[in-house]
Amino acid sequence: MAKTAGAKRSSLSRTILIAVLLVIVGLAALAWFNRGPIQGYTTAATTYSARVACSCRFVAGRDLEDCAKDKLAGMEMVSLSENPEAQSVTASIPFVNTAIATN
């Protein structure tokens, strides 16, 4: 009887693994087919964020953390970093897009 329970668990584990893999493949295919719009939105988000944060930081003289509050709704994934020597701000969405604005 113990072998039957073990076989059922193994079958269930295999089924769950296959379902998870199918979901991952499905999401990857969805991202691939929508890569044009995704690239457009991420380019707009990073470029806008870099420009606004650079002006905020080096023209208005505010801290970068304070400037990050000026991001629009939906831009939560955009991260900001600064280079004080070059007076530039880099906005990036990890593994997708990066933009640099210079004062």
N, C-alpha and C positions, 0 to 999 in steps of 0.2 A: 503494500500500500504506500510506503514511503517513496518508492520509485515513481509511482503515479503522480504524487503531489509534486515531486521534483521535476518531472517531465512537464507538468502543467505550468510550473513557474518558469521553466526554461522556454516553453512555447510562448508564454505571456511576455517575457522579457524580449524575446526575438520579435514579437509583434509590435511591442512598444518601440523598439529600436528602428524597425522598418518604418513605422508611422512618423517618428521624429525625423528620420532621414528624408522621407517624402516631403515633409513640411519644409525642411531646409532647402531641398532642391526646388520646391515650388516658390519659395520666397526669393531664391537666387534667380530663377527664371523671370519672376515678376520684376525684380530690380533690373535685370538685363533688358527687358523689353521697354522699360520706362527710363532707361539711362539718359536719354536726351533731355526730357523735362527735369529729371533729378539734377543733372549737371547744370542746367540753366538756373534752377532755383538756388543751388548751392553757390554758384558763381555770383549771383545777385546778392545773396545773403552775406557772403564773405567780403565782397567788394564794398558793399554799403557799410557793413560794420567796421571795416578797416578805415574807411574814409571818415566816418562820423567819430570814431574813437580817436583817430589821429588829430582831428581838429579839436576835439574836446580836450585831449591830453596836452598838445603842444601849442595850441592857439589860446584856449581858455585857461590852461594851466591847472586843470583838475587832475586828481589821481586816477589811474587807469581803472581801479576798482569802482570808483564813482562813475566813470564814463561807461562802464559795462552795464549800468542800470539804464542807459539810454537805448539799449537794443530793443527792437520791436518785438511784439508777441510772435512766437513761432521761431525765434532765433536763439532758443536756449542752447542748442548744440554748438553754436559758434563760440570758440574760445579766443581770447585776446591776449597778446603779449606785446611788450614794447622793447625798443632798442633806443635808449636815451641818446647814445652817441650819434646815431644816424637820424634821430628824431623821426622814427618810423613806428608804425603799429602793424602787427601781423594778426590777421583774423583767419581762423582755420576751423574746418569741420574735419575731424580726424579721418584719415584714409580716403577723403573725398575731394576736398578743395582747400586752397590757401590763397589769400590775397594780402598784399603789402601796400600800405599807404605811407607816403613820406611827406613831411612838412616842407 
